[in-house]
Amino acid sequence: MKLVRTRDVNYEVDFKEAVLNPSTQDSSLYAPKSLPKFNGYEFKNLSYKDFALKLIQSFDFKLDELFIKALNAYDSFDDKNCPINIFKVSDKLYINELYHGPTRAFKDMALQPFGVLLSALAEKEKFLILCATSGDTGPATLKAFENKENIKVACIYPHLGTSEIQAMQMNSLKAKNLKTFPIEGNFDIAQSILKNLLNDEEFKKDIAKQGFKLTVANSVNFARILFQIIYHYYVCLSFDKEIDIIVPSGNFGNALGAYYAKKMGARIGKIKIAANSNNILSEFFNTGEYDLRNKKLVKTISPAMDILISSNIERLIFHLFGDKRCKELFTSLKENNFFKLNKDELELLQEDFEANFCTDLECKAYIKDFAKTCIIDPHTATCLKLVDNNKTQIISSTAEWTKFAPSMYEALFDKEVIDEQDALIDIAQYYEIGIKREILDLFNEKQKELKIYQKDAVKNAILEFVL
Ligand SMILES: *Cc1c(COP(=O)(O)O)cnc(C)c1O
């Protein structure tokens, strides 16, 4: 199967091209023209990895050997035989824990196999992967490419702008092909440095002299979406009826995976989109308006969802309404910071989706309330607003609580945090839960002296790293 551009279906590429060159001149993303039908229920007795391969094969990308190798990345997860864990809360409510990988966030589900895939596909080329992170993407991206051939990763993040654990996860990696660039400034500045570099022709020429091509590993890359379809489909196999899936959403990659799973054949009822106070997604699904006018990003305790421009909505619009309408709507978004679906389109959208959002205050109350049952992180907690006790539902849990110890501590004990390590241990002791050795060890490791970069110094520092 070929992949096409969301704003021009006549432009086709094969899978490899879409993975290696995800950015397009017309700002399209690559997506399947139509989704393959896949009867996963036939394979309900297979292991996760074998099931995953069957699902991927239904796309007919013809790279089986490579996908087998990529899926082996899941062997390093907590349970070698299955990267996810389903926790039963009640007969009606289940939690799909997607954070059992090396960096304790669901980003590992896609980035771990993706790292293998990209490194192998790159063969003749070398890639410099740039990454700007507010916390979860950075550790997962660095870890995915640790010691991978043909790849270097430069990860820019706001110094003191992530949790302590996340910064330690990034800085504890010693592979020579990885480097962090903590900057003076906030996440917006980190992101603007990244954007400027991606458009900097001189910079691209300079790294090309060393044989490197510039790329990013975010969920604009179709390969990441591919690995995010599998776990949504896989959980459905345990049920003999339709279930709803609730997804804490930011860039909409995870929720898009659930939608693709449904359209391929998984028995999913509603996909419920949970947002935080940056409620642009919940507004969109409720009104059909995507409206950036007068919106300002606010910082919340679920930072991985602090997003206003949710890239993967474009793939959803394309699938529902085709390339011409997609182009029309996203041109309007670019020019007017706004687009609006018509009444029929909104009705069609709402056949598959529902949405709502949580303020930080509500989110903290949910964390505390739910702690009697289990400890969930601030992103996962936004899902609780969407639980409907009359239906069978699965919450996608996107991070382990340990990554957000300060917010967790405030939510659970209503006290300010003085020391992140103490907060972590206090919570674990009070609720009698274990903490992974890898997380605790981070505190024991002697952190190297960090160099903090001014924003104008990052470009040259990255060049030095590549040369
Ligand atoms: C990235 C992330 C999200 C948002 O996922 P999208 O696919 O961007 O919608 C939610 N929770 C956590 C913990 C994340 O790291």
The ligand as an ORCA input file, in Angstrom:
! r2SCAN-3c Opt
* xyz 0 1
  C       2.205     12.750     24.568
  C       1.331     12.501     25.730
  C      -0.068     12.698     25.664
  C      -0.764     13.210     24.415
  O      -0.771     12.265     23.392
  P      -1.120     12.685     21.894
  O      -0.891     11.486     21.083
  O      -0.156     13.806     21.551
  O      -2.524     13.162     21.874
  C      -0.840     12.420     26.788
  N      -0.260     12.009     27.942
  C       1.067     11.835     28.051
  C       1.631     11.405     29.356
  C       1.914     12.066     26.958
  O       3.243     11.882     27.086
*
